[in-house]
């Protein structure tokens, strides 16, 4: 769900920036996506539950399998690295709006 929202949102921002001029704005895009972006709050609440759960698997066969998944195709990143990415987007959006 978050991936779909993200793709649609970044697509809108990308289209707008390609046609950018001195009168262009992006705030309306944020307003139109305000409700879907609330999904991030739910994600963060679950993320705060999942990370300690993952930590509790250290030394288990499951943790070993997760470690094996850090292949070159994944840029050497593990599950935790990918789980944090949606959480890092919101502060980036705030910085974009402040510029």
DRENMIFI-975178 format. One record per residue: residue in one letter; x negated, z negated, y negated of N, C-alpha, C, O, CB in turn; residue number from 1; chain. Coordinates in nm, 3 decimals, padded with zeros to 5 digits. Glycine has a CB too. Layout:
N
type/n_X/n_Z/n_Y/ca_X/ca_Z/ca_Y/c_X/c_Z/c_Y/o_X/o_Z/o_Y/cb_X/cb_Z/cb_Y/seq/mol
a/X/Z/Y/X/Z/Y/X/Z/Y/X/Z/Y/X/Z/Y/NUM/A
...
//
This chain:
99
type/n_X/n_Z/n_Y/ca_X/ca_Z/ca_Y/c_X/c_Z/c_Y/o_X/o_Z/o_Y/cb_X/cb_Z/cb_Y/seq/mol
x/-00.081/00.000/00.118/00.000/00.000/00.000/-00.087/00.000/-00.126/-00.064/00.079/-00.218/00.093/-00.119/00.001/1/A
x/-00.186/-00.088/-00.130/-00.273/-00.094/-00.248/-00.349/00.037/-00.264/-00.368/00.084/-00.376/-00.371/-00.212/-00.237/2/A
x/-00.392/00.094/-00.155/-00.466/00.220/-00.163/-00.379/00.330/-00.225/-00.426/00.407/-00.308/-00.515/00.264/-00.024/3/A
x/-00.254/00.336/-00.185/-00.163/00.436/-00.241/-00.141/00.416/-00.389/-00.142/00.512/-00.466/-00.031/00.431/-00.169/4/A
x/-00.120/00.292/-00.430/-00.103/00.260/-00.572/-00.228/00.298/-00.648/-00.221/00.357/-00.756/-00.070/00.110/-00.592/5/A
x/-00.342/00.262/-00.592/-00.470/00.290/-00.657/-00.492/00.440/-00.676/-00.534/00.484/-00.783/-00.584/00.231/-00.576/6/A
x/-00.463/00.518/-00.572/-00.482/00.663/-00.582/-00.391/00.723/-00.688/-00.434/00.808/-00.767/-00.455/00.729/-00.446/7/A
x/-00.266/00.680/-00.690/-00.172/00.733/-00.788/-00.212/00.692/-00.930/-00.209/00.773/-01.022/-00.029/00.683/-00.758/8/A
x/-00.250/00.566/-00.945/-00.290/00.515/-01.076/-00.415/00.586/-01.128/-00.417/00.633/-01.242/-00.316/00.364/-01.068/9/A
x/-00.518/00.595/-01.045/-00.642/00.660/-01.090/-00.620/00.810/-01.113/-00.686/00.870/-01.198/-00.753/00.639/-00.988/10/A
x/-00.528/00.869/-01.039/-00.495/01.009/-01.062/-00.436/01.029/-01.201/-00.471/01.124/-01.271/-00.398/01.059/-00.956/11/A
x/-00.346/00.939/-01.240/-00.286/00.946/-01.374/-00.391/00.926/-01.483/-00.394/01.000/-01.581/-00.175/00.840/-01.388/12/A
x/-00.477/00.827/-01.464/-00.583/00.800/-01.562/-00.678/00.919/-01.569/-00.720/00.958/-01.678/-00.661/00.670/-01.527/13/A
x/-00.712/00.976/-01.456/-00.803/01.091/-01.452/-00.743/01.211/-01.524/-00.811/01.277/-01.603/-00.835/01.129/-01.306/14/A
x/-00.615/01.238/-01.498/-00.550/01.350/-01.567/-00.551/01.329/-01.719/-00.576/01.422/-01.796/-00.404/01.366/-01.517/15/A
x/-00.525/01.207/-01.759/-00.521/01.178/-01.902/-00.659/01.193/-01.966/-00.670/01.247/-02.076/-00.469/01.037/-01.926/16/A
x/-00.762/01.147/-01.898/-00.896/01.154/-01.957/-00.949/01.297/-01.962/-01.032/01.329/-02.046/-00.992/01.067/-01.879/17/A
x/-00.902/01.383/-01.871/-00.944/01.524/-01.875/-00.890/01.596/-01.998/-00.949/01.693/-02.047/-00.899/01.597/-01.748/18/A
x/-00.777/01.547/-02.047/-00.714/01.609/-02.164/-00.734/01.523/-02.289/-00.658/01.535/-02.385/-00.564/01.632/-02.138/19/A
x/-00.834/01.438/-02.287/-00.854/01.337/-02.391/-00.882/01.400/-02.527/-00.957/01.497/-02.539/-00.967/01.244/-02.352/20/A
x/-00.821/01.342/-02.630/-00.852/01.377/-02.768/-00.842/01.250/-02.852/-00.816/01.143/-02.798/-00.755/01.488/-02.822/21/A
x/-00.863/01.261/-02.980/-00.869/01.142/-03.064/-00.735/01.066/-03.072/-00.733/00.950/-03.112/-00.913/01.180/-03.204/22/A
x/-00.627/01.130/-03.036/-00.496/01.065/-03.040/-00.449/01.015/-02.902/-00.338/00.962/-02.890/-00.393/01.160/-03.096/23/A
x/-00.532/01.032/-02.800/-00.492/00.994/-02.665/-00.490/00.842/-02.646/-00.566/00.768/-02.708/-00.586/01.056/-02.563/24/A
x/-00.400/00.800/-02.559/-00.386/00.659/-02.525/-00.370/00.647/-02.373/-00.330/00.743/-02.307/-00.264/00.594/-02.599/25/A
x/-00.402/00.530/-02.319/-00.379/00.510/-02.175/-00.293/00.387/-02.148/-00.257/00.361/-02.033/-00.512/00.495/-02.103/26/A
x/-00.258/00.314/-02.251/-00.178/00.193/-02.232/-00.046/00.221/-02.163/00.001/00.138/-02.085/-00.153/00.128/-02.363/27/A
x/00.015/00.335/-02.190/00.143/00.368/-02.128/00.131/00.382/-01.977/00.226/00.355/-01.903/00.199/00.497/-02.188/28/A
x/00.014/00.424/-01.930/-00.008/00.434/-01.786/-00.008/00.294/-01.725/00.052/00.272/-01.620/-00.141/00.507/-01.754/29/A
x/-00.075/00.201/-01.790/-00.076/00.063/-01.741/00.065/00.005/-01.742/00.104/-00.066/-01.649/-00.171/-00.023/-01.827/30/A
x/00.140/00.035/-01.845/00.278/-00.016/-01.852/00.363/00.041/-01.739/00.439/-00.032/-01.676/00.341/00.018/-01.989/31/A
x/00.350/00.171/-01.715/00.432/00.232/-01.608/00.392/00.182/-01.469/00.473/00.187/-01.376/00.420/00.384/-01.614/32/A
x/00.268/00.135/-01.453/00.222/00.084/-01.324/00.221/-00.069/-01.320/00.168/-00.127/-01.225/00.083/00.137/-01.294/33/A
x/00.278/-00.135/-01.419/00.275/-00.281/-01.424/00.335/-00.343/-01.298/00.274/-00.433/-01.239/00.349/-00.331/-01.548/34/A
x/00.450/-00.298/-01.257/00.513/-00.357/-01.139/00.433/-00.328/-01.011/00.405/-00.422/-00.936/00.656/-00.303/-01.123/35/A
x/00.395/-00.204/-00.984/00.315/-00.180/-00.863/00.181/-00.255/-00.863/00.133/-00.297/-00.758/00.288/-00.030/-00.847/36/A
x/00.121/-00.271/-00.981/-00.009/-00.341/-00.986/00.005/-00.489/-00.954/-00.094/-00.556/-00.925/-00.072/-00.324/-01.124/37/A
x/00.127/-00.542/-00.959/00.149/-00.682/-00.921/00.118/-00.705/-00.773/00.099/-00.819/-00.730/00.293/-00.724/-00.951/38/A
x/00.114/-00.597/-00.697/00.077/-00.606/-00.556/-00.060/-00.670/-00.540/-00.088/-00.735/-00.439/00.080/-00.467/-00.490/39/A
x/-00.146/-00.650/-00.638/-00.280/-00.709/-00.633/-00.276/-00.860/-00.627/-00.361/-00.922/-00.563/-00.362/-00.664/-00.753/40/A
x/-00.179/-00.922/-00.692/-00.168/-01.068/-00.688/-00.139/-01.116/-00.547/-00.197/-01.214/-00.501/-00.059/-01.116/-00.785/41/A
x/-00.048/-01.048/-00.480/-00.018/-01.082/-00.342/-00.142/-01.062/-00.255/-00.173/-01.144/-00.169/00.100/-00.997/-00.290/42/A
x/-00.211/-00.951/-00.278/-00.334/-00.923/-00.203/-00.434/-01.036/-00.222/-00.495/-01.082/-00.125/-00.395/-00.789/-00.248/43/A
x/-00.452/-01.080/-00.346/-00.551/-01.185/-00.374/-00.513/-01.316/-00.307/-00.600/-01.388/-00.258/-00.565/-01.207/-00.525/44/A
x/-00.385/-01.348/-00.303/-00.342/-01.470/-00.234/-00.376/-01.462/-00.086/-00.422/-01.561/-00.028/-00.191/-01.493/-00.252/45/A
x/-00.355/-01.347/-00.025/-00.388/-01.330/00.116/-00.540/-01.323/00.136/-00.592/-01.373/00.236/-00.321/-01.204/00.172/46/A
x/-00.608/-01.262/00.044/-00.754/-01.252/00.052/-00.817/-01.390/00.060/-00.909/-01.414/00.138/-00.811/-01.174/-00.070/47/A
x/-00.766/-01.482/-00.020/-00.820/-01.618/-00.022/-00.795/-01.691/00.109/-00.860/-01.791/00.137/-00.759/-01.697/-00.137/48/A
x/-00.703/-01.642/00.188/-00.679/-01.699/00.321/-00.767/-01.630/00.425/-00.818/-01.694/00.517/-00.530/-01.684/00.360/49/A
x/-00.785/-01.501/00.410/-00.857/-01.421/00.510/-01.007/-01.449/00.509/-01.069/-01.455/00.615/-00.833/-01.273/00.486/50/A
x/-01.066/-01.465/00.392/-01.212/-01.484/00.385/-01.257/-01.608/00.463/-01.350/-01.598/00.543/-01.257/-01.494/00.239/51/A
x/-01.195/-01.724/00.441/-01.235/-01.839/00.523/-01.209/-01.817/00.672/-01.284/-01.865/00.757/-01.162/-01.964/00.477/52/A
x/-01.104/-01.744/00.702/-01.075/-01.713/00.842/-01.186/-01.629/00.903/-01.228/-01.654/01.016/-00.940/-01.640/00.854/53/A
x/-01.233/-01.530/00.828/-01.345/-01.448/00.876/-01.470/-01.532/00.894/-01.544/-01.514/00.991/-01.373/-01.332/00.779/54/A
x/-01.494/-01.624/00.801/-01.612/-01.710/00.811/-01.606/-01.796/00.937/-01.709/-01.827/00.997/-01.623/-01.800/00.687/55/A
x/-01.486/-01.834/00.975/-01.473/-01.918/01.095/-01.504/-01.842/01.223/-01.517/-01.903/01.329/-01.333/-01.975/01.103/56/A
x/-01.517/-01.712/01.215/-01.547/-01.632/01.335/-01.698/-01.612/01.354/-01.739/-01.549/01.452/-01.479/-01.496/01.326/57/A
x/-01.780/-01.665/01.264/-01.926/-01.648/01.276/-01.973/-01.691/01.414/-01.934/-01.795/01.466/-01.999/-01.729/01.168/58/A
x/-02.058/-01.608/01.472/-02.114/-01.638/01.603/-02.025/-01.596/01.719/-02.062/-01.614/01.835/-02.143/-01.784/01.614/59/A
x/-01.910/-01.542/01.690/-01.819/-01.499/01.796/-01.839/-01.352/01.828/-01.907/-01.278/01.756/-01.672/-01.526/01.756/60/A
x/-01.778/-01.311/01.936/-01.784/-01.170/01.975/-01.718/-01.084/01.867/-01.764/-00.973/01.840/-01.716/-01.148/02.113/61/A
x/-01.612/-01.133/01.807/-01.544/-01.061/01.700/-01.640/-01.036/01.584/-01.646/-00.925/01.531/-01.420/-01.139/01.652/62/A
x/-01.713/-01.139/01.544/-01.810/-01.125/01.434/-01.918/-01.024/01.470/-01.963/-00.948/01.384/-01.873/-01.262/01.400/63/A
x/-01.961/-01.024/01.595/-02.062/-00.928/01.639/-02.008/-00.785/01.630/-02.080/-00.693/01.591/-02.107/-00.959/01.783/64/A
x/-01.883/-00.766/01.667/-01.822/-00.634/01.657/-01.811/-00.589/01.512/-01.836/-00.473/01.481/-01.683/-00.634/01.723/65/A
x/-01.775/-00.681/01.424/-01.770/-00.648/01.280/-01.907/-00.607/01.229/-01.919/-00.515/01.148/-01.717/-00.768/01.199/66/A
x/-02.009/-00.675/01.276/-02.146/-00.643/01.234/-02.187/-00.504/01.282/-02.257/-00.432/01.211/-02.245/-00.748/01.288/67/A
x/-02.143/-00.466/01.400/-02.174/-00.333/01.454/-02.109/-00.222/01.370/-02.158/-00.109/01.367/-02.127/-00.322/01.599/68/A
x/-02.001/-00.256/01.304/-01.928/-00.156/01.225/-02.002/-00.118/01.096/-01.963/-00.022/01.030/-01.790/-00.207/01.190/69/A
x/-02.104/-00.189/01.061/-02.181/-00.158/00.941/-02.272/-00.039/00.967/-02.394/-00.052/00.976/-02.265/-00.281/00.895/70/A
x/-02.212/00.075/00.981/-02.284/00.198/01.010/-02.317/00.272/00.880/-02.262/00.240/00.775/-02.203/00.288/01.104/71/A
x/-02.405/00.370/00.888/-02.437/00.448/00.768/-02.314/00.511/00.704/-02.308/00.524/00.581/-02.535/00.557/00.803/72/A
x/-02.216/00.550/00.785/-02.096/00.612/00.729/-02.020/00.513/00.640/-01.945/00.554/00.551/-02.005/00.663/00.843/73/A
x/-02.041/00.386/00.662/-01.978/00.281/00.580/-02.074/00.230/00.473/-02.050/00.127/00.411/-01.932/00.163/00.669/74/A
x/-02.181/00.302/00.451/-02.283/00.264/00.353/-02.339/00.125/00.379/-02.380/00.055/00.286/-02.226/00.270/00.213/75/A
x/-02.341/00.085/00.504/-02.394/-00.046/00.540/-02.307/-00.162/00.497/-02.350/-00.277/00.500/-02.529/-00.063/00.481/76/A
x/-02.184/-00.133/00.459/-02.092/-00.238/00.413/-02.008/-00.287/00.529/-01.974/-00.212/00.621/-02.002/-00.187/00.299/77/A
x/-01.975/-00.414/00.522/-01.890/-00.474/00.624/-01.749/-00.495/00.574/-01.714/-00.458/00.462/-01.949/-00.604/00.669/78/A
x/-01.669/-00.556/00.658/-01.529/-00.579/00.627/-01.511/-00.660/00.499/-01.427/-00.627/00.416/-01.461/-00.649/00.743/79/A
x/-01.589/-00.765/00.483/-01.578/-00.847/00.361/-01.606/-00.766/00.235/-01.540/-00.784/00.133/-01.675/-00.965/00.368/80/A
x/-01.703/-00.676/00.243/-01.736/-00.591/00.128/-01.617/-00.505/00.087/-01.588/-00.489/-00.031/-01.858/-00.501/00.160/81/A
x/-01.549/-00.452/00.186/-01.433/-00.366/00.157/-01.312/-00.448/00.115/-01.231/-00.402/00.034/-01.399/-00.281/00.278/82/A
x/-01.298/-00.566/00.168/-01.184/-00.650/00.131/-01.191/-00.696/-00.015/-01.087/-00.715/-00.078/-01.177/-00.772/00.222/83/A
x/-01.310/-00.713/-00.070/-01.323/-00.760/-00.208/-01.299/-00.648/-00.310/-01.268/-00.676/-00.425/-01.461/-00.819/-00.228/84/A
x/-01.312/-00.524/-00.269/-01.302/-00.413/-00.365/-01.172/-00.411/-00.445/-01.179/-00.394/-00.567/-01.316/-00.284/-00.291/85/A
x/-01.055/-00.426/-00.384/-00.934/-00.427/-00.466/-00.933/-00.543/-00.568/-00.882/-00.528/-00.679/-00.811/-00.438/-00.376/86/A
x/-00.990/-00.655/-00.530/-00.995/-00.769/-00.621/-01.085/-00.742/-00.741/-01.064/-00.798/-00.849/-01.043/-00.894/-00.547/87/A
x/-01.183/-00.659/-00.724/-01.276/-00.628/-00.833/-01.218/-00.527/-00.932/-01.272/-00.511/-01.041/-01.406/-00.575/-00.777/88/A
x/-01.110/-00.460/-00.896/-01.054/-00.358/-00.984/-00.986/-00.415/-01.107/-01.000/-00.361/-01.216/-00.957/-00.274/-00.907/89/A
x/-00.913/-00.523/-01.091/-00.837/-00.579/-01.204/-00.928/-00.615/-01.321/-00.897/-00.576/-01.434/-00.759/-00.703/-01.158/90/A
x/-01.039/-00.687/-01.300/-01.129/-00.713/-01.413/-01.183/-00.584/-01.476/-01.205/-00.579/-01.597/-01.244/-00.800/-01.369/91/A
x/-01.205/-00.482/-01.396/-01.252/-00.354/-01.450/-01.147/-00.289/-01.539/-01.179/-00.231/-01.643/-01.290/-00.257/-01.335/92/A
x/-01.021/-00.300/-01.499/-00.913/-00.248/-01.581/-00.907/-00.322/-01.714/-00.887/-00.261/-01.819/-00.779/-00.259/-01.507/93/A
x/-00.924/-00.453/-01.710/-00.922/-00.531/-01.833/-01.035/-00.488/-01.925/-01.015/-00.476/-02.046/-00.933/-00.680/-01.803/94/A
x/-01.153/-00.466/-01.869/-01.266/-00.420/-01.951/-01.237/-00.283/-02.012/-01.271/-00.258/-02.127/-01.394/-00.415/-01.867/95/A
x/-01.175/-00.195/-01.934/-01.140/-00.063/-01.985/-01.045/-00.074/-02.104/-01.061/-00.003/-02.203/-01.076/00.022/-01.874/96/A
x/-00.947/-00.161/-02.094/-00.851/-00.177/-02.202/-00.913/-00.239/-02.328/-00.865/-00.216/-02.439/-00.735/-00.262/-02.156/97/A
x/-01.019/-00.316/-02.310/-01.083/-00.382/-02.424/-01.178/-00.290/-02.499/-01.215/-00.320/-02.613/-01.158/-00.505/-02.377/98/A
x/-01.217/-00.179/-02.439/-01.313/-00.089/-02.502/-01.253/-00.017/-02.619/-01.320/00.064/-02.683/-01.364/00.011/-02.402/99/A
//
